[in-house]
Amino acid sequence: MEAQTGDTLLDVALEHGLEMPHECGGNCACTTCHVHILEGADCLSKPEEVEIDRLSSAENRQPCSRLGCQAILLRGAATVRLVEEATW
């Protein structure tokens, strides 16, 4: 799918009709848009301190973890997988 430079991963998902949870409305106040970057991490913006802090409480956190509402496409392409939170 195509995306515009400057779009967040959340923007791209929503623009293409893909379901990406975002309980906080994309304001970096939750982790429901948690994704793992499988390829193209260098094509995305670097995580800022607020995102790093928020991700510290995310389930299934990996070195490749990002929040879809914060990761901005700078160039090229990225492949991501949505991380579903466990439900109890």
N, C-alpha and C positions, 0 to 999 in steps of 0.2 A: 504494500500500500504506500501511497505517496504522502509526504508530509512537508510542511514548510519549515525552513530554518527559523528558529525562535519559538517553535511550538513545544510545549511540554509533552511528555509521553501520554499524560492524561488527555490533553487536548486532541492528540492524534487518535487515540482510542475512541473518544466520544464523537469526533468528526466522521469516523468510519463505522459508527454503529456498534462498536465493540463494547461489551460490558466491562467496565473497570470500576469497582467500588471506590467511592470517595465521600465517605460520611461527613467529612468536615468541609466539603465544597471545594477541595483543592487548596486549602490554606495551611498545609503542613501542621495540622493539629491532631492528626491521627496516623495510623499506619495501614489503612484499608487499601491504599493504592500501591502497596509494597510490591516491587517486582525484582526479579533477578535478571541482570544483564548478561545474556548468553554470548553475544557478539557485538562489537562496535562501541564499547564503553568510551573509547577515545573520541567518538563522535558526539558525545554528550558533555554538557557543562559539568564542572567539578562540583561535588556536593559542598554546600555551605554548612556552617556550624549548626544552624537550626535543624537542618535535615539529618545531619550526623547524630545530633542529640535525640531527635525523634526516633530514628532507627535503632537507637540503643535499647529501646523497649519492644522492638518488633520480634515476633515469633519467626523462627526459621531464618534468622539473619545470617547472611553470608558476606564474604568480601565483595561480592558482585551486587549486593543489595542497593536499591535506590527507591525513592518514592516517585511514583509516576507524576505527581503534581509538581515536583521540583526539578526533575531531570529534563533539561532543555536540549533539543536537537540543535547542534551547531553546524554539522556538515555530515554528509554521507548517510549511512544507515546503521540501525541497531536492531538486534533481535532480543526480545525480552519475553519473560514468562511471568505471569501473575502468580504471586504467592498467596495462597488461600490460608486464612487464619483458621486455626482449629476451633471447632464449636463443641461445647461440652453439654 
